[in-house]
Amino acid sequence: MSRNEGPIVEIPGISVLETVVTFFVIPTVMFVAISVLAYAMSKPKKVKTSAITVIE
């Protein structure tokens, strides 16, 4: 008999592959994707010259 009181549910552990994917691969991919999006949104845009706004 168990010394624990109340209902206890046995939960199987996760494998090494699941651990690596969950705690390393997914956060790394998310970080890279967010970094690329942030860089793409904030990089300087090329200035377009127009005959109306620029006098040569």
Number of C-alpha atoms within 10 A of each C-alpha: 3 5 5 7 6 6 6 8 6 6 6 6 8 9 8 9 8 12 12 11 12 12 10 11 13 11 12 12 11 11 12 11 12 12 12 11 11 11 11 11 10 8 8 8 8 6 6 6 9 8 7 6 8 7 7 4
